[in-house]
């Protein structure tokens, strides 16, 4: 008996000691966590529960305040039902999604900047570097001296020419002496300072009558007007056929790429179909934009041909033995990105075609071509914001992430590509781009999540949601409903709907992101 | 040995001789020359893009030196370097109609004050929590951390509405505390500092324990100094984020004397926006603190972002 109890007692004592130690560890851990977790509970956890309650109630600051206290009611799903039954909601969601068209362009620009910044900026060996400084110095003297002469001669716009020339020379000199850090700093500046101040600055930059953008555009458009008036109208309209030809070439390249990916078993059916579907969307857009029968028909024929090409590829590839079979969901993300890229190119082609088609009529107008009204125009307000966003995004965090990614690409891969005789483009396509896939994926997901919630500051400072609600994004809608009107319950329902959308993207990230990260 | 074999042997020898010769003299020079022109082209493209990037800022600064008439005229250049616009904002004349209802210096001070308070508190509470998550072991720790992480996914807008109601209940609407307190705690900051603290070797903790140091000593004297790059990164993020913060101050602040710069500038734009030169002077001055932070601490910023710590 005593043999058995002694270890028992020891074990019990041991256990008690361990429990005491665990309790002490817990106390120390929580003591350090204390200040933070109090705030976390008060301003994150409790509000979270509160937000859920709000979304199902008729909480309204006009009904429940210090003067008035009407009974609070739970209205079940009424807020959500009203939201989904409001046509404005879909319009504002559409506005929000429209702004996301800037994301691919921003990412492409950031990748381009990162590649440029990671080039050899010293021209190889040390002697070359010195020669580089000499060349740039001579250029600076030439441009600066030329500008000074222009001013002396009293040439029109000489001051501005001199200013811009001097600025360019100063930047170039700084870059040659300071290397890529100087450029990186200047590139990152718009992103870093992006906020209310910069939005107000751009609002004035875009000002329709006296803003610098339109002041610079007007002479260009005047020259274009005379050029178009001098050309016979059918010749100008032929430009839209050229645009259609470019679109056909883009579609052909797209189908060929899809075909290769499918044959090699690199992409599954879902990815191929998605890319093909997105790719053909611009063709249907052509139907809406072109009243002229022949052009609309042309774009639809191109889109149909592309779709047909993909269909034959999916059906025809099955029997032949040369195809590797990919799982259906394989490379879904790549298919999506490819599809979005082709979609945007196609939209650009269709848009350019539409412009060429309408140019003779527009130039025939007594005032000639006039620059857009930008933020005051329902059509141009969102594109204007996208351009501004690109200005900030091209040198932003995305570029920094790509720079880090580029320095992580193993040099052996490039050496192997050189031995295989790869050119510049195929080096990029077969080495750089796949190696950067994790960064790209991360950036796209973050961009979409940010884009869904964003746009409030821009809308509030630049347009106040207008003109005619064309720049009212979901975040701005939440602000007006919740804080201007006071319908907190309804606004909370909108935020939860927004959360649902963000959550979908996050699930997409979990499902497909891990594959990229583990590679 | 047949003739063909002998021939081929001779050819081989000749080939080897050729291979051992130094390469023709013109080739490396030409390659270097090509490299030189290539990098010059890259320089020119980079400089051109840089110019586009700073062009709006150049216009802003130039306009801030103009008179009102000049600011609506075509040229970019002011006729002289005038500091009057800055003077009118910083030292407003009560009779000056152009700056009526404005209190630019006060807004400036409010912004810097609120952003500094938030930054100090947030970095401090985040560092404590990060230490607890990264360097201490306690039951349930990972579950609590997961809870923190999962709230980072929520859109900030979800929390804004109930927090506004909470602020109304606490009577903190239109006060500095209403801006400072909710921003003093951050799951993102905790996460960022935890990532930094995890990279510090665990042997330091053991050494400190053997020396009989308390956990507080370990935190204050060992871990915090080593986590300095992380602390600086978070400081930059928090300071700039709060200096720029717009939605929450816009909702919370009602009286002009408590406005922060973004809200004040919006007010200025809507009430006195036709004073383009004054507006640009105000915008220029509001960007200066960010420029200072950026230029002085850029090194840490780039590193922090590239470590995967991207906010939003």
Boltz contact constraints between the chains, C-beta under 6 A:
constraints:
  - contact:
      token1: [A, 22]
      token2: [B, 139]
      max_distance: 6.0
  - contact:
      token1: [A, 25]
      token2: [B, 138]
      max_distance: 6.0
  - contact:
      token1: [A, 26]
      token2: [B, 138]
      max_distance: 6.0
  - contact:
      token1: [A, 26]
      token2: [B, 139]
      max_distance: 6.0
  - contact:
      token1: [A, 28]
      token2: [B, 215]
      max_distance: 6.0
  - contact:
      token1: [A, 29]
      token2: [B, 132]
      max_distance: 6.0
  - contact:
      token1: [A, 29]
      token2: [B, 136]
      max_distance: 6.0
  - contact:
      token1: [A, 29]
      token2: [B, 138]
      max_distance: 6.0
  - contact:
      token1: [A, 32]
      token2: [B, 128]
      max_distance: 6.0
  - contact:
      token1: [A, 32]
      token2: [B, 131]
      max_distance: 6.0
  - contact:
      token1: [A, 32]
      token2: [B, 132]
      max_distance: 6.0
  - contact:
      token1: [A, 33]
      token2: [B, 129]
      max_distance: 6.0
  - contact:
      token1: [A, 33]
      token2: [B, 132]
      max_distance: 6.0
  - contact:
      token1: [A, 35]
      token2: [B, 125]
      max_distance: 6.0
  - contact:
      token1: [A, 36]
      token2: [B, 125]
      max_distance: 6.0
  - contact:
      token1: [A, 36]
      token2: [B, 129]
      max_distance: 6.0
  - contact:
      token1: [A, 36]
      token2: [B, 185]
      max_distance: 6.0
  - contact:
      token1: [A, 39]
      token2: [B, 185]
      max_distance: 6.0
  - contact:
      token1: [A, 40]
      token2: [B, 185]
      max_distance: 6.0
  - contact:
      token1: [A, 43]
      token2: [B, 182]
      max_distance: 6.0
  - contact:
      token1: [A, 44]
      token2: [B, 151]
      max_distance: 6.0
  - contact:
      token1: [A, 47]
      token2: [B, 159]
      max_distance: 6.0
  - contact:
      token1: [A, 47]
      token2: [B, 162]
      max_distance: 6.0
  - contact:
      token1: [A, 47]
      token2: [B, 163]
      max_distance: 6.0
  - contact:
      token1: [A, 50]
      token2: [B, 162]
      max_distance: 6.0
  - contact:
      token1: [A, 51]
      token2: [B, 158]
      max_distance: 6.0
  - contact:
      token1: [A, 51]
      token2: [B, 162]
      max_distance: 6.0
  - contact:
      token1: [A, 116]
      token2: [B, 42]
      max_distance: 6.0
  - contact:
      token1: [A, 116]
      token2: [B, 46]
      max_distance: 6.0
  - contact:
      token1: [A, 119]
      token2: [B, 42]
      max_distance: 6.0
  - contact:
      token1: [A, 120]
      token2: [B, 39]
      max_distance: 6.0
  - contact:
      token1: [A, 121]
      token2: [B, 39]
      max_distance: 6.0
  - contact:
      token1: [A, 123]
      token2: [B, 35]
      max_distance: 6.0
  - contact:
      token1: [A, 123]
      token2: [B, 36]
      max_distance: 6.0
  - contact:
      token1: [A, 123]
      token2: [B, 39]
      max_distance: 6.0
  - contact:
      token1: [A, 124]
      token2: [B, 32]
      max_distance: 6.0
  - contact:
      token1: [A, 124]
      token2: [B, 35]
      max_distance: 6.0
  - contact:
      token1: [A, 128]
      token2: [B, 32]
      max_distance: 6.0
  - contact:
      token1: [A, 128]
      token2: [B, 36]
      max_distance: 6.0
  - contact:
      token1: [A, 159]
      token2: [B, 77]
      max_distance: 6.0
  - contact:
      token1: [A, 160]
      token2: [B, 76]
      max_distance: 6.0
  - contact:
      token1: [A, 167]
      token2: [B, 51]
      max_distance: 6.0
  - contact:
      token1: [A, 168]
      token2: [B, 47]
      max_distance: 6.0
  - contact:
      token1: [A, 168]
      token2: [B, 51]
      max_distance: 6.0
  - contact:
      token1: [A, 171]
      token2: [B, 47]
      max_distance: 6.0
  - contact:
      token1: [A, 171]
      token2: [B, 50]
      max_distance: 6.0
  - contact:
      token1: [A, 171]
      token2: [B, 51]
      max_distance: 6.0
  - contact:
      token1: [A, 172]
      token2: [B, 47]
      max_distance: 6.0
  - contact:
      token1: [A, 175]
      token2: [B, 43]
      max_distance: 6.0
  - contact:
      token1: [A, 175]
      token2: [B, 46]
      max_distance: 6.0
  - contact:
      token1: [A, 175]
      token2: [B, 47]
      max_distance: 6.0
  - contact:
      token1: [A, 183]
      token2: [B, 46]
      max_distance: 6.0
  - contact:
      token1: [A, 183]
      token2: [B, 50]
      max_distance: 6.0
  - contact:
      token1: [A, 186]
      token2: [B, 50]
      max_distance: 6.0
  - contact:
      token1: [A, 186]
      token2: [B, 53]
      max_distance: 6.0
  - contact:
      token1: [A, 186]
      token2: [B, 54]
      max_distance: 6.0
  - contact:
      token1: [A, 187]
      token2: [B, 53]
      max_distance: 6.0
  - contact:
      token1: [A, 190]
      token2: [B, 53]
      max_distance: 6.0
  - contact:
      token1: [A, 192]
      token2: [B, 294]
      max_distance: 6.0
  - contact:
      token1: [A, 193]
      token2: [B, 287]
      max_distance: 6.0
  - contact:
      token1: [A, 193]
      token2: [B, 290]
      max_distance: 6.0
  - contact:
      token1: [A, 195]
      token2: [B, 244]
      max_distance: 6.0
  - contact:
      token1: [A, 196]
      token2: [B, 246]
      max_distance: 6.0
  - contact:
      token1: [A, 196]
      token2: [B, 262]
      max_distance: 6.0
  - contact:
      token1: [A, 196]
      token2: [B, 265]
      max_distance: 6.0
  - contact:
      token1: [A, 197]
      token2: [B, 283]
      max_distance: 6.0
  - contact:
      token1: [A, 197]
      token2: [B, 286]
      max_distance: 6.0
  - contact:
      token1: [A, 197]
      token2: [B, 287]
      max_distance: 6.0
  - contact:
      token1: [A, 200]
      token2: [B, 265]
      max_distance: 6.0
  - contact:
      token1: [A, 200]
      token2: [B, 269]
      max_distance: 6.0
  - contact:
      token1: [A, 200]
      token2: [B, 283]
      max_distance: 6.0
  - contact:
      token1: [A, 201]
      token2: [B, 56]
      max_distance: 6.0
  - contact:
      token1: [A, 201]
      token2: [B, 60]
      max_distance: 6.0
  - contact:
      token1: [A, 201]
      token2: [B, 283]
      max_distance: 6.0
  - contact:
      token1: [A, 205]
      token2: [B, 56]
      max_distance: 6.0
  - contact:
      token1: [A, 210]
      token2: [B, 72]
      max_distance: 6.0
  - contact:
      token1: [A, 212]
      token2: [B, 59]
      max_distance: 6.0
  - contact:
      token1: [A, 397]
      token2: [B, 305]
      max_distance: 6.0
  - contact:
      token1: [A, 397]
      token2: [B, 310]
      max_distance: 6.0
  - contact:
      token1: [A, 400]
      token2: [B, 302]
      max_distance: 6.0
  - contact:
      token1: [A, 400]
      token2: [B, 305]
      max_distance: 6.0
  - contact:
      token1: [A, 400]
      token2: [B, 306]
      max_distance: 6.0
  - contact:
      token1: [A, 404]
      token2: [B, 306]
      max_distance: 6.0
  - contact:
      token1: [A, 450]
      token2: [B, 312]
      max_distance: 6.0
  - contact:
      token1: [A, 453]
      token2: [B, 155]
      max_distance: 6.0
  - contact:
      token1: [A, 457]
      token2: [B, 246]
      max_distance: 6.0
  - contact:
      token1: [A, 461]
      token2: [B, 266]
      max_distance: 6.0
  - contact:
      token1: [A, 478]
      token2: [B, 157]
      max_distance: 6.0
  - contact:
      token1: [A, 482]
      token2: [B, 161]
      max_distance: 6.0
  - contact:
      token1: [A, 483]
      token2: [B, 251]
      max_distance: 6.0
  - contact:
      token1: [A, 488]
      token2: [B, 161]
      max_distance: 6.0
  - contact:
      token1: [A, 491]
      token2: [B, 161]
      max_distance: 6.0
  - contact:
      token1: [A, 492]
      token2: [B, 161]
      max_distance: 6.0
  - contact:
      token1: [A, 495]
      token2: [B, 157]
      max_distance: 6.0
  - contact:
      token1: [A, 495]
      token2: [B, 158]
      max_distance: 6.0
  - contact:
      token1: [A, 498]
      token2: [B, 155]
      max_distance: 6.0
  - contact:
      token1: [A, 499]
      token2: [B, 155]
      max_distance: 6.0
  - contact:
      token1: [A, 499]
      token2: [B, 158]
      max_distance: 6.0
  - contact:
      token1: [A, 502]
      token2: [B, 155]
      max_distance: 6.0
  - contact:
      token1: [A, 506]
      token2: [B, 153]
      max_distance: 6.0
